[in-house]
Amino acid sequence: MSEAEQNKALGQQEVLEGIRWNEAGLLPAVVQDANSLEVLMFAYMNKESLQLSLESGQTWFWSRSRGELWHKGGTSGNTQAITSIHYDCDSDTLLVKVDPEGPACHTGETSCFFRELPLRNSAAGGAKKGQGAGSARQGLNDNERFAVLGELERVIAEREAERPEGAYTTYLFDKGVDKILKKVGEEASETIIAAKNKDNAELRLEVSDLIYHLLVLLQERKLPLDDIMDELSARHERPRRD
């Protein structure tokens, strides 16, 4: 083991010693999609499952009902590649950010939190479902409306150049074009499903994921977003055929 690896291991051990386990020796773990930031599931880890998670790079948990360790996706194949693990200010809860290979929920849903409690005054104090983002941007000019695309393109380029540890975009570039293409295909399929289900809230999320992964693909291929915009502009300017 190199000196750098030894220092990293020692630092990790110091952090683990500061974790505040509950009376049963467990720690709540919230699992979040590193890209969409959607909360996927909630489970518990003990010291052994946390160590296995750190060593393997995939999520391991402790089943309170079965009294045993379990590897997420060990039988279903729906594994979760860990991109980062954070602990809260009280050192008693974990936030595990992952790149999921499939749905987190045993029902086949992307997230275990797919059911919603209706609020008594759901429309009070805010826009109706699906209207908020669009309404907030209606008064902006085109440059302001789409500035986020340019900013996202810039950030993705920085991630490729700097490769910050733990960043999901770094993970994609490290894995290469095949992984990026796989994610583009997955997000395109999920966009189709959301549209077929007539679920605009889900469609908004899936289209956002798809656009992000397309921008990563363009960066990997060194094809500027400006070239895409020029192509769209040229098509718009072409005379229509009778």
C-alpha positions in Angstrom: 0.0 0.0 0.0 1.4 3.4 -1.0 1.8 6.2 1.5 -1.1 8.1 -0.1 -3.3 5.0 0.3 -2.2 4.6 3.9 -3.1 8.2 4.7 -6.5 7.8 3.0 -7.2 4.6 5.0 -6.2 6.3 8.2 -8.4 9.3 7.5 -11.3 7.0 6.6 -10.8 5.1 9.9 -10.9 8.4 11.9 -14.2 9.3 10.3 -15.6 5.8 11.0 -14.6 6.1 14.6 -16.6 9.3 14.9 -19.8 7.8 13.5 -22.6 7.7 16.1 -24.3 4.3 15.8 -27.7 3.8 17.4 -28.4 1.4 20.3 -28.6 -1.5 17.8 -25.3 -0.6 16.2 -27.1 0.7 13.1 -27.1 3.9 11.0 -29.9 5.2 8.8 -28.8 5.5 5.2 -30.6 7.6 2.6 -29.8 6.5 -1.0 -30.0 9.2 -3.6 -29.5 9.2 -7.4 -26.2 11.1 -8.0 -27.5 12.6 -11.2 -31.2 13.3 -10.8 -30.9 13.7 -7.0 -34.1 11.7 -6.6 -34.3 9.9 -3.3 -34.3 6.2 -4.2 -34.6 4.3 -0.9 -34.0 4.2 2.8 -32.2 1.4 4.7 -29.8 0.7 7.6 -26.1 0.0 7.6 -24.0 -1.5 10.4 -20.2 -1.3 10.6 -19.7 -4.3 8.5 -22.1 -3.3 5.7 -20.6 0.2 5.6 -17.1 -1.3 5.3 -18.3 -3.6 2.5 -19.8 -0.6 0.8 -16.6 1.4 1.0 -14.5 -1.6 -0.2 -16.7 -2.8 -3.0 -18.0 0.5 -4.3 -21.6 -0.9 -4.2 -24.3 -0.6 -1.5 -24.5 -3.1 1.3 -27.1 -2.9 4.1 -28.2 -4.6 7.2 -31.7 -6.2 7.1 -33.3 -5.8 10.5 -36.1 -8.2 9.6 -33.8 -11.0 8.4 -30.9 -10.2 10.7 -28.3 -10.4 8.0 -26.2 -8.4 5.5 -27.7 -7.8 2.0 -26.1 -6.6 -1.1 -28.4 -4.3 -3.1 -28.9 -6.0 -6.5 -27.1 -9.2 -5.5 -30.0 -11.3 -6.8 -32.0 -8.8 -9.0 -29.0 -7.3 -10.7 -30.2 -3.8 -9.8 -26.9 -2.8 -8.2 -26.0 0.7 -7.1 -22.5 2.0 -7.8 -21.5 4.5 -5.1 -20.3 7.8 -6.2 -20.0 9.4 -2.7 -21.0 8.9 0.9 -21.8 11.9 3.1 -22.6 12.0 6.8 -24.7 14.7 8.5 -23.7 17.2 11.1 -24.6 14.9 14.0 -22.7 12.0 12.4 -25.7 9.7 12.8 -27.2 9.6 9.3 -25.6 8.7 5.9 -26.4 10.1 2.5 -25.3 7.7 -0.1 -25.2 9.0 -3.7 -25.2 6.3 -6.3 -25.4 5.5 -10.0 -28.2 2.9 -10.1 -28.1 0.1 -12.6 -31.9 -0.5 -12.3 -34.9 0.4 -10.2 -34.3 0.7 -6.5 -37.7 -0.6 -5.4 -38.6 -4.3 -5.4 -41.9 -3.3 -7.1 -40.0 -2.2 -10.2 -40.4 1.5 -9.5 -37.3 3.7 -9.9 -37.7 5.0 -6.3 -39.3 3.3 -3.2 -41.0 6.7 -2.6 -43.4 6.6 -5.6 -46.6 7.0 -3.6 -47.7 10.4 -2.5 -50.0 11.6 0.3 -52.5 14.2 -1.0 -52.2 17.5 0.7 -55.3 19.2 2.0 -54.4 22.6 0.4 -52.1 21.3 -2.4 -52.6 24.3 -4.6 -52.2 26.9 -1.9 -49.2 29.2 -2.1 -47.8 27.8 -5.3 -48.2 27.0 -8.9 -50.1 24.0 -10.1 -48.2 20.8 -10.8 -46.1 21.1 -14.0 -46.5 24.8 -14.3 -43.9 26.2 -11.9 -40.7 26.2 -13.9 -42.3 27.4 -17.2 -44.3 30.2 -15.5 -41.2 31.5 -13.8 -39.3 31.8 -17.1 -42.1 33.3 -19.3 -40.9 36.9 -18.9 -37.2 36.1 -19.8 -35.7 36.6 -23.2 -34.3 33.6 -25.1 -30.7 34.1 -23.9 -31.8 34.1 -20.3 -34.2 31.2 -20.7 -31.6 28.9 -22.1 -28.5 30.2 -20.3 -28.6 27.1 -18.0 -27.7 24.9 -21.0 -24.5 26.9 -21.6 -23.7 26.8 -17.9 -24.3 23.0 -17.8 -22.1 22.5 -20.9 -19.3 24.5 -19.2 -19.5 22.6 -15.9 -19.4 19.3 -17.8 -16.3 20.4 -19.7 -14.7 21.3 -16.4 -15.6 17.9 -14.9 -14.0 16.1 -17.8 -10.8 18.2 -17.5 -10.4 18.2 -13.7 -12.1 14.8 -12.8 -13.0 15.7 -9.2 -13.3 12.6 -7.1 -16.8 11.5 -6.2 -18.6 13.5 -9.0 -21.1 11.6 -11.1 -19.9 13.3 -14.3 -16.3 12.2 -13.5 -17.6 8.7 -13.1 -19.2 8.8 -16.6 -16.1 10.1 -18.3 -13.9 7.5 -16.5 -16.2 4.7 -17.7 -16.1 5.9 -21.3 -18.4 6.4 -24.2 -20.1 3.0 -23.8 -21.4 3.8 -20.4 -22.5 7.3 -21.5 -24.4 5.8 -24.4 -26.0 3.3 -22.1 -27.3 6.1 -19.9 -28.5 8.0 -22.9 -30.5 5.0 -24.0 -31.9 4.4 -20.5 -33.0 8.0 -20.1 -34.6 8.0 -23.5 -36.6 4.9 -22.6 -37.7 6.4 -19.3 -38.7 9.6 -21.1 -40.9 7.6 -23.4 -42.5 5.7 -20.5 -43.2 9.0 -18.6 -44.8 10.5 -21.8 -46.9 7.3 -22.4 -48.0 7.5 -18.7 -49.1 11.1 -19.2 -47.1 12.0 -16.1 -45.7 15.5 -16.8 -43.9 15.7 -13.4 -42.0 12.5 -14.2 -41.5 13.6 -17.8 -39.9 16.8 -16.6 -37.4 14.8 -14.6 -36.7 12.3 -17.3 -36.2 14.9 -20.1 -33.8 16.8 -17.8 -31.8 13.6 -17.2 -31.8 12.9 -20.9 -30.5 16.4 -21.8 -27.8 16.2 -19.2 -26.5 12.8 -20.5 -26.7 14.1 -24.1 -24.5 17.1 -23.1 -22.0 14.6 -21.5 -22.0 12.6 -24.8 -21.4 15.8 -26.9 -18.5 16.7 -24.6 -17.0 13.2 -24.9 -17.3 13.5 -28.7 -16.0 17.1 -28.6 -19.1 18.3 -30.5 -20.0 21.8 -29.2 -23.6 22.5 -28.3 -23.3 25.5 -30.6 -23.0 23.2 -33.6 -26.3 21.6 -32.6 -27.9 25.0 -32.3 -26.5 26.0 -35.7 -28.0 22.9 -37.2 -31.4 23.6 -35.7 -31.2 27.2 -36.9 -30.3 26.1 -40.4 -33.2 23.7 -40.5 -35.6 26.4 -39.3 -34.4 28.7 -42.1 -34.9 26.1 -44.9 -37.9 26.8 -47.1 -40.7 24.4 -46.7 -41.5 21.9 -49.5 -45.0 21.9 -50.9 
